[in-house]
Amino acid sequence: MERFDYTSAGLISGLEVHQQLLTSHKLFCRCPAGLYTQTHDGEVLRHMRPTLSELGEYDGTALMEFKTKKEIVYLLNHLNVCTYEMDDTPPFLVNQEAIDIAMELCLTMNMDLIDEVHIARKQYLDGSIPTGFQRTAIVGLNGWLPFKGRRLTVTHVSVEEDSCREVSDRGHRIVWRTDRLGMPLTETVTGPDLRTPEEVRDAILLCGLVARNTRRVRTGIGASRQDINVSVRGGDRVEIKGVPRAGYAVKLVHNEAIRQVQLLALREELRRRGFTDPTHVRVHPHDVSDILADFDLSLYHLRVEDRGRAYAIRVEGVAGLAQWPTQPDNTFLDELSGRIRVIACLDQPPIVLSGAALPDFAGRHRVAERIRKRVRPGQQDDWFLVFGPEDDCRTAAEEIRLRFVDALRGVPKETRQALVGGYTTFERILPGPDRMYPDTDSPPTRITPERVAAIRARLKPAPWERLDRYAGWGVPEETAHWLLRRGGADIVDAAVERTGVSGRLAAIVVGQQAKALARKGIPVESLDIDRWVQAFDLLTAGRIPREGLAPVLTALARDPGLDAEGAARAADVGLLPRGEWMARIHDLGWEAYRPGHTDSPDKRLRFLAGQAMHALRGKAPAREVLEVLQQKVAQEVSR
């Protein structure tokens, strides 16, 4: 990535981490949670429209979504959807299991719990929720996480229902699958305390560890999604939506910081050109379909007759600004393209072409010259081409005007979609507070001191406490993080507490050896904590060597009916008395290495160790066997 001084730019960033909760049913109905389907039994068609807030105002995002004139289709499967999701019946009482899990997260993050959980409605008109709003409730406030020697502020944690999964979005028609709709999730919101892209990545990983440490959250693709809020000095908050992996955050935040600095520089250029008021941005759309009707646009993979109409839109005084750099390898023309794609629904490339960047456009056909004669651009003007239905072309002209108006403010408040390669594109105007209002269908949930005490009593050690303890045991950092992410930490802690096994040994067995067994297809993930403890009990009681753990675990995983002793017998492992395995060492083939043999002592030792491993695997402590072999090789050599 190109060099960039984040401190000089005044970069600040914060997170909104969404985590699906591991509950049996959804948040406001009794449909199963986590049951994904690829087929549907029926479809529902909806059109959304904005409503006034409690203060008699419209939310800007809702008005923007209304301009798209979307036809919204929901694909329903009776296995995971009921009439609640379609807004045909009121909600059930909120899922108390989800509230409990959210409370666990809050207590781990040192938060103040709400005395009463009140459900609110958060308006969404993009079609992702059929009701047009998401039910959400704050559970905790004013928390913090230890982060790089300081505290990362956690402003609040909410519990809310998940949205639909998008199937397709083309033109004015968007299709959603409703299997994920209504699943409980938490939203953890941090303060704007992060100063570099790498800090953003590490904070995402930390929030993920906190969630997974509870062992009550879902894992896998889509189970955890992050929104990243980014701003630079002089700019405004921009939300990067739906970042699926922590590693992607580094380049996304880096590129967004560059974009905002470039947009602030563009604002200064517009001011230098005399643009100080929105009325100074003037656009003039012209229908040029007749000029382009017979022209071959195959270079751009389109035919005008397939799109409907062609419009050339002149913008006064902005010559060359479409080529103004924004993100690396992107220009302000991409900013225009994003707005037109989302709001005018002209989503087939090329979405918009800049006339100034196409001096040879149409070549010998002199089409560019004919368009210029109709548009009549001045020396300081630029013009843009869009293709589509007439109404959409006129909407595109208005969005070009509005995007240049936003450029007068520098950085517009936007939600932007994360793209492959670390780039972003426009998704919607950033929602404001006017979209929130109380939900009168849901009664409040009182959080009693007794309920808090019960949850605090079963709270697991915080992930940073476990990591410090594992580091003290000498556990490799990568293994320690894997244990917390995958649930092995509970096994290690129980084994150490109940059997006295070395913490480092338990962590290596669970975090490395068991992982290797799983790669071989052995279902070690099916073993519960009690069966793991049984296996470690055999080790600490001196009944199996360390090398016998893997065969015992394999037998336990393959046969749920076995206990650890039965697994040891089935795997034929169990320590022999020292005299017995010492006797077997004498039969390992010493005659192959008589005194005077030319092979080196190290080669003799490796040969004999291999013989011993084959004969005594699981029957004798490997370290002691090796010591005996070393002594005998040394004696043979000295003769």
Secondary structure, 3 states (H helix, E strand, C coil): CCCCCHHHHCCEEEEEEEEEECCCECCCCCCECCCCCCCCCEEEEECCCCCCCCCCCCCHHHHHHHHCCCEEEEEECCCCCCCCCCCCCCCCCCCHHHHHHHHHHHHHCCCEECCEECCEEEECCCCCCCCCEEEEEEEEEEEEEEECCEEEEEEEEEEEECCCEEEEEECCEEEEECCCCCCEEEEEEECCCECCHHHHHHHHHHHHHHHHHCCCECCCCCCEEEEEEEECCCCCCEEEEEECCCCHHHHHHHHHHHHHHHHHHHHHHHHHCCCCCHHHCCEEEEECHHHHCCCCCHHHCCCHHHHCEEEEEEECCCCCHHHCECCCCCEHHHHHHHHHHHHHCCCCCCCCEEHHHCCCCCHHHCHHHHHHHHHCCCCCCEEEEEEECHHHHHHHHHHHHHHHHHHCCCCCCEEEEECCCCCEEEEEECCCHHHEEECCCCCCEECCHHHHHHHHHCCCCCHHHHHHHHHHHCCCHHHHHHHHHHCHHHHHHHHHHHHCCCHHHHHHHHHHHHHHHHHCCCCHHHCCHHHHHHHHHHHHCCCCCHHHHHHHHHHHHHCCCCCHHHHHHHCCCCCCCHHHHHHHHCCCCHHHHCCCCCCCHHHHHHHHHHHHHHHHCCCCCHHHHHHHHHHHHHHHHHC
